[in-house]
Amino acid sequence: MKTLRRTLRAQRLALPPAERAARSRCIARQVVHTPLFTSARRIAVYLPDRGEVDPTPLMAAARAAGKRLYLPVLAPIHPRLLWFVAWAPDTRLIPNRFGIPEPPVSKRHRVPARALDLIITPLVGFDDKGTRLGMGGGFYDTTFAHRNRHRHWHRPRLLGLAYDFQQVDTLPRRPWDVNLDAVATERGMIRWPAGAGRTGMIT
């Protein structure tokens, strides 16, 4: 997995900034009119890092539609857990231990993952069964482990943003992996039925 991660991350970084921005806008257009996005009221997003798809166009669309946005923050009580804190354009950001900007942790503005409708997540790679390859820290799998323990719980939905070339043939599936519900690429939305391990459909 280390070699695959390095390869896919290098491909992301090799994209010229203008092309990365154009692809990100195209990916956002695949998402904005889908029920997954339109029905969500509380949405977690991320700030792009190291060549990731830029979700800024989606953030603008969400704010225009009156949706509430949240950013992940590293939980101080657990080395691999994410909390979610309300975000607005004027929110003060501070670098976390990985150097990624995040809002200061506030009890008043913090919500549990289960209270969110949609998580828009970056990824390094994904396969046709919805398996997500992240950075290897296990943050998303730990934070959303309740979806594996309680199969009838489908919130929050997990939507990955990726460039076409980040799709790979197959990834090893481990018991603690939490599958994605959908991935948006330049070609469209790839979706998986809840709890399914079948090949997704592009729409």
PyMOL commands that set and color helices and strands:
alter all, ss='L'
color gray80, all
select helices_A, chain A and resi 2-14+17-31+35-38+56-64+113-115+139-143+146-149+164-166
alter helices_A, ss='H'
color red, helices_A
select strands_A, chain A and resi 42-44+68-74+82-87+94-95+101-102+110-111+118-121+125-126+132-133+157-161+182-185+188-191+201-202
alter strands_A, ss='S'
color yellow, strands_A
deselect
rebuild
show_as cartoon
